[in-house]
Amino acid sequence: MTQHVFQTEVQQLLHLMIHSLYSEREIFLRELISNASDACDKLRFQSLTNSALLRGDETLRVDVLPQAEEKLLVIQDNGVGMTEAEAVEHLGTIAKSGTKAFLGSLGEDQKSNANLIGQFGVGFYSAFMVADRIVVESRAASVDSDHGVRWESTGDGNFVTETITRAQRGTTITLHLKDDAKDFLEGWRLRELIKKYSDYVAYPVRLPKHLTDEEKKKGASADLEQVNAGQALWTRPKDGITDDQYKEFYKSACKQWDEPATRLHFSVEGTLSFTALLFVPGQKPMDLFDRDRRGLGLYVRRVFVMDDCRDLLPEYLRFVRGVVDSDDLPLNVSREILQQQDTVAKLRKQLVKRILDHLQKLGSSNEEEEKKAFAAIDANFGPVLREGLVSDFENRERLARVVRYRSTAAPADAPDQKTGLEDYVRRMPEGQKAIYFITAPSLDAAKSSPHLEGFKKKGYEVLFMTDQVDEWVAQHLHEFDKRPLASVAKGVDDLASDEDKKALEESTKTYGGFLGFCKEALADDVSDVRLSNRLTDSPCCLVGEEHGMTPQMEELMRRMGQDMPKQKRILELNAQHPLVEKLQALHASGSEASRLKEYIAVMRDQAVLAEGGRIADPAAFARRVQALLVGAVDSPPQTAKAGG
Ligand code: ADP
């Protein structure tokens, strides 16, 4: 007999299980039946290439056997089983990185909060909610009867394993039920739970037949009977499936704990034949940023082939969960072979198209429920979806109809209301040439950026792109519906009328000397200094070259280890602003150059601050502002002079 210690995260999880009074602890049965069904799936798949594995016991099944007198509940399958090493690994650690990370992040008081259980997949360990001792006996299909394993634990820090002789293949889990969990011995209760949670399971789930008192007296032993419908849900016609059945399938087959935001169930027949049942989760999965994760199970003609099938979905749809059942793939595909299959590429193409079309439809629906569902999807997965605008050239236009942004057009009473590009285009006033956007490190920075001023005045809507991924998107999405996308922080001159342009030329003549002076003073960090039409309230702003990088992008690249030369931008001045007017007058009067240079440096830095950026030398900025304040405090306030 060997003693083992549970991995720390498992101990935390068990602590949660044992010490919380989770009202839905009945789900333990779903978890165990689901594991048993997975074990049958795996064996069926392996037997395709090694039929000897099934020999002698061909009908895969899951039996649920209550033993009332001993207060035992036994769940038994004849699936693939486990070796001792597998039992130690699978029933002593948590493989899922998301769950691990989540548990690690919990504080002590949170750990006693029962509601947390509902937030992540707990699988096998959930049985400790109803049992104070669990014994697992198993034998892998690939080994002989001398190599069985017995695993046992009371859910404290340890478990023990030992090698046993076991004639039958598969796994028997014996739960020693807690006193307050005896209702799980009742036949009707178990039947109800199996129907509720495991009806779709593709293998027979059996219970002992109900015996009359008379029969019991006679000592009759009950035969087993199948309780579940036993047909894969996705193979049934859509109109025969209830919402609840879909939801249960989502929870048990996709191992999710939330309610799906939307689902998509369809079959395709023709040169490519397959059925897909897909869900978008209602909450962010914990492994959302695990880029290798794909939540799709692959079946071939109803036979389970693999979980987490990477080749069927692009990275930016990694949050989709569900199953795909292909009629065309060979049954014995491995992950490696899968990549080379033409069929897989075609399947993937279809899936992506269907998912995006579905989301697009959802997003343009006027139905309250659907609007809500779409808003949740956008809030949870919007940034992930937008990655696709960079990576999936083929579907860029399709995807562009799904993404949403906040914008200057949001009504005052709903400032967070988002808009899609289609609606933006519909609202464009005559004469507006491009779809305008601003990228900024935060929404507040975007909203108060001086770059917006001229666009607001013109009545042109500007989209706020404030997520890190949007910086990338802005580099790739050049066009939508044949209209160019343009950053308001770059050299656009659509704003000015011919008259404006003329006026600007005139002012430039007056300001010429001053502009030249500024350019020289700031030669190290701006490429040009010029007058601008885009400002109304602010004295100045920085704008990029047409194809230049934004400072945020520059920063991103640098953080990714790229050696980035500093990009110089253009400083644009507002000739109507009193500060600019005064500085130019000061320059014209032949004022001391060094003082003027200090003022100009402050002006440049506050342009950076106004767009939410980081100034290069904050200490120098602080020193200059202090000097200005000292000057201001020393001299009598101007208003006092004027007012008398
Ligand atoms: P999950 O099922 O989400 O992977 P669990 O904690 O429920 O997590 O189970 C952990 C692992 O233990 C499973 O992935 C599987 O490898 C193994 N396991 C659990 N139950 C069985 C079973 N009845 N037969 C074979 N293996 C099992």
Residues whose N, C-alpha, C, O or C-beta is under 5 A from the ligand:
A	BS01	ADP	N35 A36 A39 G81 M82 H90 L91 V122 G123 F124 Y125 T171
